[in-house]
Amino acid sequence: MKVFPNPLTAESVVNINLAETTALSITIYDLSGNIRWKQNLPKLSVGKHQLSLAEFFTANSKTNTIYILRVSATEKVFYQKLLH
């Protein structure tokens, strides 16, 4: 999993390469642990996917801070720091 570009812009995407068909949950937390954005995705097929963060960026465009991105699949969880 990789977010590009980071620091975030309206064009930022999460790039994910799935080894198996799975549902995903994407959650972005602030440093206090509060959920700032969440998206549940139905089952995605095997292969590469780009997931846009434009909705999150627009909703938080006036806040310059650090966030934590959590992407969870069936049995795996990935984290990445986001700069905004």
C-alpha positions in Angstrom: 0.0 0.0 0.0 1.2 3.5 -0.9 -0.3 6.9 -0.8 0.8 9.4 -3.5 1.3 12.3 -3.3 1.9 12.6 0.4 1.6 15.5 1.6 -2.0 15.2 0.5 -3.5 17.1 -2.4 -7.0 16.8 -4.0 -5.4 14.2 -6.4 -4.0 11.9 -3.7 -4.7 8.2 -4.1 -4.1 5.0 -2.1 -2.5 2.4 -4.4 -3.2 -1.2 -3.3 -2.3 -4.4 -4.9 -4.5 -7.3 -3.8 -3.4 -10.9 -3.8 -7.0 -12.1 -3.3 -10.5 -10.8 -3.7 -11.5 -9.0 -0.5 -13.5 -6.2 1.0 -11.6 -3.2 2.3 -12.2 -0.7 5.1 -10.3 2.6 4.9 -10.2 4.8 8.0 -8.3 8.0 8.6 -7.7 9.1 12.2 -6.4 12.3 13.6 -3.6 12.1 16.2 -6.1 12.1 19.1 -7.6 8.8 17.7 -10.8 10.4 16.4 -12.1 9.0 13.1 -12.0 11.8 10.5 -13.1 9.8 7.5 -14.2 6.2 6.8 -15.1 4.2 3.7 -16.1 0.6 3.4 -15.6 -0.9 0.0 -17.3 -4.0 -1.3 -15.2 -6.9 -2.5 -12.5 -5.8 -4.8 -10.9 -8.2 -7.3 -7.3 -9.4 -7.4 -4.9 -6.9 -8.8 -4.0 -3.2 -8.6 -6.5 -0.6 -7.4 -6.3 3.2 -6.9 -8.6 4.7 -4.3 -9.1 8.4 -4.3 -8.7 10.5 -1.1 -10.3 13.6 -2.7 -13.4 13.5 -0.5 -11.3 13.4 2.7 -9.0 16.2 1.4 -11.9 18.4 0.5 -13.6 17.9 3.9 -10.4 18.6 5.8 -8.8 21.2 3.5 -8.5 23.9 6.1 -6.6 21.6 8.6 -2.8 21.2 8.3 -1.8 18.3 10.5 -0.8 14.6 10.5 -3.3 11.8 10.1 -3.0 8.0 10.3 -4.4 6.0 7.4 -5.6 2.5 8.3 -6.6 0.0 5.5 -7.9 -3.3 6.6 -8.6 -6.3 4.4 -9.8 -9.8 5.4 -6.8 -10.7 7.5 -4.4 -7.9 7.1 -4.1 -4.3 8.3 -1.9 -1.6 6.9 -1.0 1.8 8.4 0.5 4.9 6.8 1.2 8.4 8.1 -0.5 11.2 6.0 0.7 14.8 6.0 -1.9 17.4 5.2 
